[in-house]
Amino acid sequence: MSRPGGRRAIALAGAATLAVATALLAAPPASSAGTVTAECTKTQDWGSGFGGSCTITNGTDSALSGWKLEADLPSGTSVSVWNATQTVSGSHYTFSNPTWAASLGAGAKTSFGFNGTGSGFFTGCKINGASCDGGGGPGDQDDDAAPTAPTGLRASGKTATSVTLAWNASSDNVGVTGYDVYRGTTKAASVTGTSTTITGLSAKTAYTFTVKATDAAGNASSASESVSVTTDDGGGQGAGDKVIGYFVDWGVYQRNYHVKNIETSGSASKLTHINYAFGNVQGGKCTIGDSYADYDKAYGADQSVDGVADNWEQPLRGNFNQLRKLKKMHPGLKVLWSFGGWTWSGGFGQAAQNPAAFADSCYKLVEDSRWADVFDGIDIDWEYPNACGLSCDTSGPDAFKNLLSALRSKFGSDNLVTAAITADAAKDGKMDATDYKGASQYVDWFMPMTYDYFGGWDKEGPTAPHSPLTSYPGIPHEGFNTADTIAKLKGLGIPGSKLLMGLGFYGRGWTGVTQKEPGGKATAPAPGKYEAGIEDYKDIKSKCPPTGTVAGTSYAYCGNEWWSYDTPATIGGKMNWAGSEGLGGSFFWELSGDTPNGELISAIKNGLG
């Protein structure tokens, strides 16, 4: 699951950091108290490009529900931004608050950063339609030209209660500032980008949508062509309640993390399922991963879930016996045995040659009389069918589907069959190499691994969040973010209730970094306790506290190290998004990365409402 090298980012060409030449676009004067102002600054300038930031100050006595900064760039100059949403119309740039940080309190400030190419800089700065220096008023009284109507309105995804829409950008003589989305004649949303998700809809109901573009002067375009969408059947499945955590058998060694810790951290009461990782795949069969940790290790009373020590005469010890005890304390908790993972996925190719024999071997192992009551099903973690991970597989696009079909036939409807799958939504990426739609009919749910998109295996960077919720300007590889992953799987016809939000309880980082914002150059993976470039959340949260947020994920810059990881706050935002998408819940890698009091799993549970 959480292994380096599973995905690779495309490195961006970087420029060396030279002496800084600071240039102010609009410094708020002393007389601007009581207004909203903005100041944009070049923090680096290397001739052919630059870095910089803009700070928005709410000098009023009431909170802003959002902000919008506009400016022009000369020909030959362009920028890409983080911590803001960017739209471009010709040479006119519009930046607005990110969806996860819409409100700006009275007297508060917020900033976004950017990298630029060329030698020019912003002119004609406006914040919320008024001059950035606090003078003048909103809008342009001489602008009476409306934007062009949006084109290409389409539904890119839907659930029983939501529809995701996208359209092509409009143009305007000054600049488009936003779009109003209508459900029939009712305004359903106002956004600055060219996509949105309309929630709160009824299941199995037809809706008609149109979009209008607006500019700073209040001019509105004519409506786009309409698109009609019928929401999915709700089905009464109660989707959205799953909380699934991986427990790793090797955690009992150096990490000193045991099944008892699941209980003492409070995590057991918040989990619906545990995936026990990993069983091996050898000779076309499911096999034991670590017999000592799995069923032989004797636990003393101090490390036992129920405080009762093992003895050498009992038929089952180790993690399996401890999981049995945990399930007795939490009767609703389910446990699945997960097979494969990054290191052991190489065996699936041989297994795919005889799916029925593989399924039979797995059933016999999972349902072994010594521990049959411990497990409620099987989870398959093949990284990656008909594609490359630690090794390359050439089994063909139907191999994964055939394997899962055989497992479902053998395990039946009374056992769970699930699978962790690629999150590579790039064009011609790993998701295009396998028939995931066909395979989905045989599983209870898929777990797209929406983490490890970027990391220190690309030792020179660019620095990027390893688990971005959305795309952002400057992202090293398109299609490497949760929203694109879920949209692509839904586009195949897989319902949101069969897809879970993936989270990492760890950070990934680089060293040799001189830029605090994403997109910086690096020299190597950052040092880690167990492995270079990776650190558990419980350690990284104090070692390198967050300094910013990009694409719904925290990042941190300390010394010359740059890290990205999720916090309780960003997990809350991601769970809200998962709810709006109608996903079946969440899963995470893995339990030992959380704090002793379960900060992150609590954020997941709270986010489910």
C-alpha positions in Angstrom: 0.0 0.0 0.0 2.2 2.8 1.2 5.4 2.2 -0.7 7.8 4.4 -2.6 8.0 4.2 -6.3 4.5 3.2 -7.1 3.8 6.4 -8.9 6.1 8.9 -10.5 5.7 12.6 -11.0 6.9 14.5 -14.0 9.5 16.9 -12.9 9.1 20.6 -13.9 12.0 22.6 -15.2 13.1 24.8 -12.3 15.2 27.9 -12.1 18.0 28.6 -9.6 17.2 30.9 -6.8 19.1 34.2 -7.2 19.2 37.4 -5.2 15.7 38.7 -4.5 14.5 41.8 -6.1 11.3 42.9 -4.3 8.6 44.7 -6.3 5.3 45.8 -4.7 2.2 45.8 -6.9 -0.1 47.7 -4.5 0.9 48.5 -0.9 -2.1 49.6 1.1 -1.8 53.2 2.3 -2.4 54.2 5.9 -5.7 55.7 5.0 -7.1 52.4 3.7 -8.4 51.2 7.1 -11.9 49.9 6.7 -11.4 48.5 3.3 -10.2 45.2 1.7 -6.7 45.6 0.3 -4.1 43.5 -1.4 -0.3 43.6 -1.8 1.6 41.5 -4.3 5.3 41.1 -4.1 8.1 39.5 -6.0 10.1 37.5 -3.5 12.5 36.0 -6.1 13.7 37.2 -9.5 16.1 35.3 -11.7 15.6 37.2 -14.9 13.6 34.7 -16.9 11.2 34.1 -14.1 10.2 34.9 -10.6 8.5 33.8 -7.4 6.1 35.9 -5.3 3.0 36.1 -3.2 -0.1 38.2 -2.7 -1.5 39.1 0.7 -5.2 40.0 1.1 -6.1 42.1 4.2 -9.7 42.4 5.4 -9.6 45.8 7.0 -13.3 45.9 7.5 -15.2 45.0 10.7 -17.0 42.0 9.3 -15.9 38.7 7.8 -15.7 38.2 4.1 -17.5 35.2 2.6 -14.9 35.1 -0.2 -12.3 37.2 -2.1 -11.3 37.8 -5.7 -8.1 39.5 -6.9 -7.7 40.6 -10.5 -4.7 41.9 -12.4 -3.1 41.9 -15.9 0.2 40.6 -17.0 2.1 41.8 -20.1 2.7 39.6 -23.1 5.3 37.0 -22.5 4.7 36.8 -18.7 2.5 34.2 -17.0 2.1 32.7 -13.5 0.9 29.6 -11.8 -0.5 29.8 -8.3 -1.1 27.8 -5.1 -3.5 28.4 -2.2 -5.9 30.1 -4.6 -8.0 29.3 -7.6 -6.8 30.8 -10.8 -8.6 31.6 -14.1 -7.1 33.3 -17.1 -8.7 35.2 -20.0 -6.1 36.5 -22.4 -3.7 38.5 -20.2 -6.2 39.1 -17.5 -5.8 36.9 -14.4 -8.4 36.3 -11.7 -7.5 34.7 -8.3 -10.0 33.7 -5.7 -10.1 32.0 -2.4 -9.7 28.2 -2.4 -12.8 26.2 -1.5 -11.3 25.0 1.7 -10.7 28.6 3.0 -13.6 30.7 1.8 -14.0 32.9 4.9 -11.7 35.7 5.9 -12.4 37.2 9.3 -12.5 40.9 10.2 -8.9 42.3 10.4 -7.5 39.0 9.2 -5.0 38.3 6.4 -4.5 35.5 3.9 -1.9 34.9 1.2 -1.3 32.9 -1.9 1.9 32.2 -3.7 2.9 31.9 -7.4 5.8 31.2 -9.7 6.1 33.2 -12.9 7.9 33.0 -16.3 9.0 36.2 -18.1 10.1 39.5 -16.7 6.9 41.5 -16.3 4.6 41.8 -13.3 0.9 42.6 -12.4 -0.8 45.8 -13.3 -4.3 47.2 -12.7 -4.8 45.2 -9.5 -8.4 44.9 -8.1 -9.6 43.2 -5.0 -13.3 42.3 -4.9 -13.8 44.8 -7.8 -12.1 47.8 -6.0 -8.5 49.1 -6.3 -6.1 46.9 -4.4 -4.7 50.0 -2.5 -8.1 50.7 -1.0 -9.1 53.6 -3.3 -12.0 53.7 -5.7 -15.1 51.5 -5.7 -16.0 48.0 -6.9 -16.7 47.4 -10.5 -15.9 49.4 -13.7 -18.6 51.8 -14.5 -17.4 52.0 -18.2 -17.6 48.3 -18.7 -21.0 47.4 -20.1 -19.9 44.5 -22.3 -21.2 41.1 -21.1 -19.0 38.0 -21.2 -19.6 35.3 -23.8 -21.9 32.4 -22.9 -20.1 29.4 -21.5 -19.9 26.4 -23.9 -19.5 22.7 -23.6 -21.6 22.3 -20.4 -21.5 18.6 -19.4 -22.0 16.3 -16.4 -18.7 14.7 -15.4 -20.1 12.7 -12.6 -23.3 12.0 -10.5 -24.5 10.2 -7.4 -28.0 9.8 -5.9 -27.8 13.2 -4.4 -25.3 15.2 -6.4 -24.2 16.1 -10.0 -20.8 17.3 -11.0 -20.7 19.8 -13.9 -18.0 21.2 -16.0 -17.9 23.7 -18.9 -15.5 25.7 -21.1 -14.3 29.1 -20.0 -16.0 32.3 -21.2 -14.2 35.4 -22.4 -14.8 39.1 -21.6 -13.4 42.5 -22.7 -12.0 43.0 -19.1 -12.2 39.6 -17.5 -14.6 36.9 -16.3 -14.9 36.9 -12.5 -17.2 33.9 -12.0 -20.0 31.7 -13.1 -23.6 31.3 -11.9 -25.0 27.8 -12.2 -28.8 27.4 -12.5 -30.9 24.3 -11.7 -33.9 25.2 -13.9 -34.6 28.9 -13.0 -33.0 28.6 -9.5 -29.4 29.7 -8.9 -27.8 26.6 -7.4 -24.1 27.8 -7.1 -21.7 30.7 -7.8 -18.1 29.7 -8.5 -15.0 31.1 -10.0 -13.7 28.0 -11.8 -15.2 26.0 -14.6 -16.6 23.1 -12.6 -18.7 22.5 -9.5 -20.7 19.8 -7.7 -24.4 20.5 -7.0 -25.5 18.7 -3.9 -28.7 18.2 -2.0 -30.5 16.6 -4.9 -33.1 13.8 -4.8 -32.4 10.3 -6.0 -33.5 9.1 -9.4 -34.7 12.6 -10.4 -34.2 14.5 -13.7 -32.6 18.0 -13.4 -31.7 20.6 -16.1 -28.7 22.9 -15.6 -27.4 26.0 -17.4 -24.5 28.3 -16.6 -24.0 32.1 -17.0 -20.6 34.0 -16.8 -20.3 37.3 -14.9 -17.7 40.1 -14.8 -16.6 42.6 -12.1 -19.1 45.2 -13.4 -22.0 42.9 -12.8 -22.6 42.0 -16.5 -23.9 38.5 -17.0 -23.7 36.5 -20.2 -26.6 34.7 -21.8 -27.2 31.2 -20.6 -25.2 28.2 -21.9 -26.9 25.4 -23.7 -28.7 23.2 -21.1 -27.7 19.8 -19.9 -30.2 17.3 -18.4 -29.1 14.7 -15.8 -30.9 12.1 -13.9 -29.4 11.3 -10.5 -28.7 7.7 -9.5 -31.0 5.5 -7.6 -30.3 5.9 -3.8 -30.7 2.2 -3.3 -31.0 2.6 0.5 -27.4 1.4 1.0 -26.6 3.9 3.8 -23.3 4.7 2.0 -20.7 6.9 3.7 -20.2 5.1 7.1 -17.2 2.9 6.4 -14.0 3.6 8.3 -11.3 1.1 7.3 -7.8 1.1 8.8 -4.8 -1.1 7.7 -3.0 -2.9 10.5 0.5 -4.1 9.4 1.9 -7.3 10.8 5.5 -5.9 10.9 4.3 -3.1 13.1 4.8 -5.4 16.2 8.6 -5.2 15.7 10.4 -1.9 15.4 7.2 0.2 15.7 6.1 -1.6 18.8 2.4 -1.2 17.6 0.1 -4.0 18.6 -3.6 -4.8 18.3 -4.0 -3.6 21.9 -3.0 -0.1 20.7 -6.1 -0.1 18.4 -8.1 -0.3 21.6 -6.1 2.0 23.9 -6.0 4.8 21.2 -9.8 4.8 21.0 -9.6 3.7 17.3 -11.4 0.4 17.7 -14.7 2.1 18.5 -14.4 4.3 15.4 -13.4 1.6 12.9 -15.9 -0.4 10.9 -13.3 -2.7 9.3 -9.6 -3.6 9.7 -7.5 -4.8 6.8 -4.8 -7.0 8.1 -1.6 -6.6 5.9 -0.2 -8.6 4.3 -0.6 -12.1 3.2 1.8 -13.2 0.5 1.1 -14.4 -3.1 3.4 -17.3 -4.1 3.2 -20.1 -6.6 -0.2 -18.9 -7.7 -1.6 -19.2 -4.2 -2.4 -17.1 -1.1 0.2 -17.9 1.6 1.1 -16.7 5.1 3.1 -13.5 5.3 4.8 -13.7 8.7 3.8 -16.8 10.7 5.4 -15.6 13.9 3.6 -12.2 14.0 0.4 -13.7 12.5 -0.3 -16.6 14.8 2.7 -17.6 16.9 4.0 -14.6 19.0 3.0 -15.1 22.6 1.6 -11.9 24.3 2.0 -11.1 27.9 -0.8 -9.7 30.0 0.6 -6.1 29.6 0.3 -6.2 25.7 -2.8 -8.3 25.4 -6.1 -6.7 24.4 -8.0 -8.1 27.3 -5.1 -8.2 29.8 -4.9 -12.0 29.7 -1.5 -13.5 28.8 -1.0 -16.2 26.2 0.2 -19.7 27.1 2.2 -22.1 25.0 -0.6 -24.7 25.0 -3.3 -22.6 23.4 -3.9 -23.3 19.7 -3.7 -19.7 18.4 -1.5 -16.8 19.5 -0.1 -13.8 17.7 -2.0 -11.0 16.0 -4.8 -13.3 14.9 -5.7 -14.2 18.5 -5.5 -10.5 19.6 -7.8 -9.6 16.7 -10.2 -12.3 17.9 -10.2 -10.7 21.4 -10.7 -7.2 19.9 -13.7 -8.4 17.9 -15.3 -9.8 21.0 -15.0 -6.4 22.6 -16.5 -4.7 19.5 -19.0 -7.2 17.9 -19.7 -5.0 14.9 -16.0 -4.8 13.8 -15.1 -6.7 10.7 -11.6 -7.9 9.7 -10.4 -8.7 6.2 -7.1 -10.4 5.3 -5.3 -8.3 2.7 -3.0 -10.0 0.2 -0.2 -8.5 -1.9 0.9 -5.0 -1.4 3.8 -3.2 -3.0 6.4 -5.9 -2.2 4.3 -9.0 -2.8 2.2 -8.0 -5.8 4.6 -9.8 -8.2 2.9 -13.1 -7.4 -0.5 -12.1 -8.9 0.6 -12.6 -12.5 1.0 -16.4 -11.9 -2.2 -16.4 -9.8 -4.1 -14.9 -12.8 -3.2 -17.9 -15.0 -5.5 -20.0 -12.9 -8.0 -17.8 -11.0 -10.1 -20.7 -9.7 -7.1 -22.4 -8.1 -5.9 -19.1 -6.6 -9.3 -18.4 -5.2 -9.5 -21.9 -3.7 -6.1 -21.5 -2.0 -7.2 -18.1 -0.6 -10.4 -19.5 0.8 -8.7 -22.4 2.5 -6.2 -20.1 4.1 -8.6 -17.4 5.2 -11.1 -20.0 6.5 -8.5 -22.2 8.2 -10.2 -23.6 11.3 -7.7 -22.1 13.6 -8.7 -18.5 12.7 -11.9 -18.7 10.6 -13.8 -16.7 13.1 -11.3 -13.8 12.9 -11.8 -12.9 9.2 -14.9 -11.7 7.5 -13.5 -11.7 3.9 -10.5 -11.0 1.7 -8.9 -7.8 0.4 -6.7 -7.8 -2.8 -3.9 -5.3 -3.2 -2.4 -5.9 -6.6 0.0 -3.1 -7.5 -0.7 -3.1 -10.5 -2.7 -5.4 -12.9 -1.3 -5.3 -16.5 1.0 -2.4 -15.5 4.2 -1.7 -13.6 4.8 -1.3 -9.8 7.8 -2.9 -8.1 7.7 -5.3 -11.1 5.8 -5.2 -14.3 2.7 -7.4 -15.1 1.5 -8.3 -18.6 -1.5 -10.5 -17.6 -3.8 -8.4 -19.8 -6.8 -6.1 -19.1 -9.1 -8.9 -18.1 -6.8 -10.6 -15.5 -7.9 -8.5 -12.5 -11.6 -9.0 -13.4 -11.2 -12.7 -13.8 -9.3 -13.0 -10.5 -12.0 -11.1 -8.5 -14.8 -13.1 -10.2 -13.2 -16.3 -9.0 -12.8 -15.0 -5.5 -16.4 -13.9 -5.4 -17.6 -17.3 -6.6 -15.5 -19.0 -3.9 -16.1 -16.7 -1.0 -19.8 -16.2 -1.8 -22.1 -13.4 -0.8 -21.7 -13.9 3.0 -18.0 -12.8 2.9 -16.5 -9.5 1.9 -14.4 -9.2 -1.2 -12.6 -5.8 -1.7 -9.6 -4.4 -3.5 -7.2 -1.6 -3.2 -6.6 -0.1 -6.7 -4.5 2.4 -8.5 -5.3 6.1 -8.2 -3.5 7.0 -11.5 -6.1 8.9 -13.5 -3.7 10.2 -16.1 -4.4 9.7 -19.7 -3.1 6.3 -20.7 -2.2 5.7 -17.0 -2.5 2.6 -14.9 -6.3 3.0 -14.6 -6.5 2.6 -18.4 -4.6 -0.7 -18.4 -7.2 -2.8 -16.6 -11.0 -3.4 -16.8 -11.8 -1.8 -13.5 -15.5 -1.3 -14.5 -15.8 -5.0 -15.2 -14.0 -6.0 -12.0 -16.2 -3.7 -9.9 -19.2 -6.0 -10.1 -17.4 -8.6 -8.0 -16.3 -6.4 -5.1 -18.1 -4.9 -2.2 -16.0 -1.8 -2.7 -12.8 -0.4 -4.3 -10.2 1.5 -2.3 -8.3 3.8 -4.8 -5.0 4.6 -3.2 -5.3 8.4 -3.3 -1.9 9.1 -1.7 1.7 8.6 -2.7 1.1 10.6 -5.9 4.4 12.5 -5.3 7.3 11.8 -3.1 11.1 11.7 -2.5 11.6 9.0 -5.0 11.8 12.0 -7.4 14.8 13.2 -5.3 15.1 16.5 -7.1 11.4 17.3 -6.8 9.5 19.4 -7.6 8.0 19.4 -4.1 4.3 18.6 -4.2 1.6 17.2 -1.8 1.6 13.5 -1.8 -2.2 13.3 -1.4 -3.7 16.3 -3.2 -7.5 16.5 -3.1 -7.7 18.5 -6.3 -5.5 19.6 -9.1 -3.8 23.0 -8.8 -1.7 25.2 -11.1 1.8 23.8 -11.2 0.8 20.2 -10.2 3.7 18.0 -11.6 1.4 15.5 -13.2 -2.2 15.9 -14.4 -4.6 13.2 -13.2 -2.6 12.7 -9.9 -5.2 13.9 -7.4 -8.2 12.5 -5.6 -10.9 14.4 -7.5 -9.7 13.3 -10.9 -9.3 9.7 -9.7 -12.9 9.5 -8.3 -14.2 11.3 -11.4 -12.5 8.8 -13.7 -13.8 5.8 -11.8 -17.3 7.3 -11.7 -17.0 8.0 -15.4 -16.5 4.2 -15.9 -19.9 3.7 -14.3 -18.7 2.7 -10.9 -21.1 4.2 -8.3 -19.7 6.5 -5.6 -21.0 4.2 -2.9 -18.5 1.5 -4.0 -15.6 3.9 -3.8 -13.8 5.0 -0.6 -11.6 8.1 0.1 -8.0 7.1 0.7 -5.9 8.9 3.3 -2.3 8.5 4.5 -1.4 8.7 8.2 2.1 9.9 7.3 4.0 12.7 5.5 6.4 12.6 2.5 9.2 15.0 2.2 12.4 16.2 0.6 15.6 17.9 1.9 17.8 20.5 0.2 14.8 22.7 -0.4 15.1 26.5 -0.5 11.5 27.4 -1.4 8.7 27.1 1.2 5.9 27.0 -1.4 5.2 23.9 -3.5 7.1 23.4 -6.7 10.6 23.8 -5.2 13.8 22.0 -6.2 15.3 19.4 -3.8 18.4 17.3 -3.5 17.2 14.1 -1.8 14.3 12.5 0.2 14.2 14.0 3.7 15.5 11.8 6.6 12.8 9.6 8.2 12.7 7.4 11.3 12.2 4.2 9.4 12.7 5.1 5.8 14.0 8.2 3.9 11.3 10.5 2.6 8.5 9.3 4.9 7.5 10.0 8.5 4.5 9.1 10.6 1.9 11.8 11.4 2.5 11.4 15.1 6.2 12.3 14.6 6.0 14.9 11.7 3.3 17.0 13.3 5.8 18.3 15.9 9.0 17.8 14.0 7.8 20.1 11.1 4.5 21.8 11.8 2.3 22.9 8.8 3.1 26.3 7.2 0.5 26.3 4.5 -2.1 24.4 2.6 -2.3 23.4 -1.1 -5.0 21.4 -2.8 -6.7 20.5 0.5 -3.5 19.1 2.0 -1.1 20.7 4.5 2.5 21.3 3.7 5.4 22.3 6.0 8.8 24.0 5.5 11.4 23.8 8.2 15.1 24.3 7.8 15.7 22.9 4.3 13.1 20.2 4.5 9.7 20.3 2.8 6.9 17.9 3.9 3.2 17.3 3.0 0.7 15.5 5.1 -2.9 15.5 6.3 -4.0 17.0 9.6 -7.3 16.7 11.4 -8.4 20.0 9.7 -7.5 18.8 6.2 -9.0 15.4 6.8 -12.2 17.2 7.8 -12.2 19.0 4.5 -11.6 15.8 2.6 -14.4 14.0 4.4 -16.8 16.9 3.5 -15.8 16.5 -0.1 -16.2 12.7 0.1 -19.7 13.3 1.4 -20.6 15.6 -1.5 -19.4 12.9 -3.9 -21.6 10.2 -2.2 -18.5 8.0 -1.5 -18.9 5.0 0.7 -16.6 6.2 3.5 -12.9 6.3 4.0 -9.8 4.0 4.4 -6.3 4.8 5.6 -2.8 3.5 5.6 -2.1 2.8 8.4 -3.0 2.6 12.1 0.4 3.0 13.7 0.9 6.4 12.1 -1.8 8.1 14.2 -1.2 9.7 17.6 -1.7 7.6 20.8 -5.1 9.2 21.2 -6.2 8.8 17.6 -6.3 12.4 16.3 -6.7 11.5 12.6 -9.2 8.6 12.9 -11.3 10.9 15.1 -11.3 13.5 12.3 -12.4 10.9 9.9 -15.3 9.8 12.1 -16.3 13.3 12.9 -16.3 14.1 9.2 -18.8 11.3 8.5 -21.2 13.2 10.7 
